[in-house]
Amino acid sequence: MPKSKVRKKTVYTPPTDRRTPVKVKAVGPSHPVYVTIMLGMMVLGLAWLVAYYLVPTGIPVMESLGSWNFLIGFALMIIGLLMTMRWR
């Protein structure tokens, strides 16, 4: 059986006239206050949940909120977690 001819493929090079160069802004590290607030939100959320579990009848505000304490505690921790995405 005869062999088929092997075709050479040319290497693709993108056209240089269609690409517009984009300047990237050099961003520095996050402000220390941002990091403090980020960590504070996570710790505050954790402290809220711990306080709700350990002292459910001692804090009147938490007693009146009932199960909403879980939402408040987890929301504070999630806000802190979402802030880590913008941390540089």
N, C-alpha and C positions, 0 to 999 in steps of 0.2 A: 504494500500500500504506500503511495507517495506521501511524503511529509508536506504539510502546508507551510507557506512562507510566514515568517515571523515579522509582524509589522512593528516598527519603532514608533513609540508614542512620544510626542513632544512634551516637554515639561511645561506645565501651566504656570504662567507668570501673570499676575493681575496687572491690569493697566494702571499706570501711575497717574494719569490725568483725571481719573474718576474719584480718587480718594482724596478727601479733604482732611488735612491734619487737624487734630483736636488737641488743644492745650489742656492739660490736666492741672487743676489747682493743687498745689502742695498744701495739704492740711496738716497741722501740727497735732500734738496730743490734746486730749480733752482737758478742760479746765478742772482743777481739783475740786471745785464746788460740785460739779456734775457727778464726779465719782462719789463724793460724800453723800449726795442726795440719792444716787443709785443704790449704794450699799445700805443707806438708812431706810429706804423703802422696803428692801428685802428683810432687814432685821426687824423693822417695825411690824411687818406682816407676820413674821414668825413669833414675835413677842405677843401680838394680839391673839394669835391662836393658842399659844401656851397659857396666856392669862385666862382665856376663856375656858380651857380645860381644867386648869388647876384651881381657879377661884370663880366658879360659876354663880355662886350666891353672894359674893362679897362686893361686886361692882354693879351698882344699880343700872348704869347705862347698858352694860352688856346683858344684864338680865332682861331688860325690856326689848332688846334686839332679837333675842332668841337665836334661831338658825341663821339669821343674817350675818352673824359674827363670822361664819365660814366664808361668806362672800367677801366681807371686808378684809379679812386676813389674807385670803388667797389673791384678791385683787391687788392689794399692796405688794405682795411678792411678785405677781405677774408684771406689774408696772415696773418694778425694779429689774426684772428679767428682760423686759422689752427695752429698757434703757441700755442694757449691755450691748445691744446691737449697734448703737451709735457711738459706743465708747471706743476711743482711739488711743 
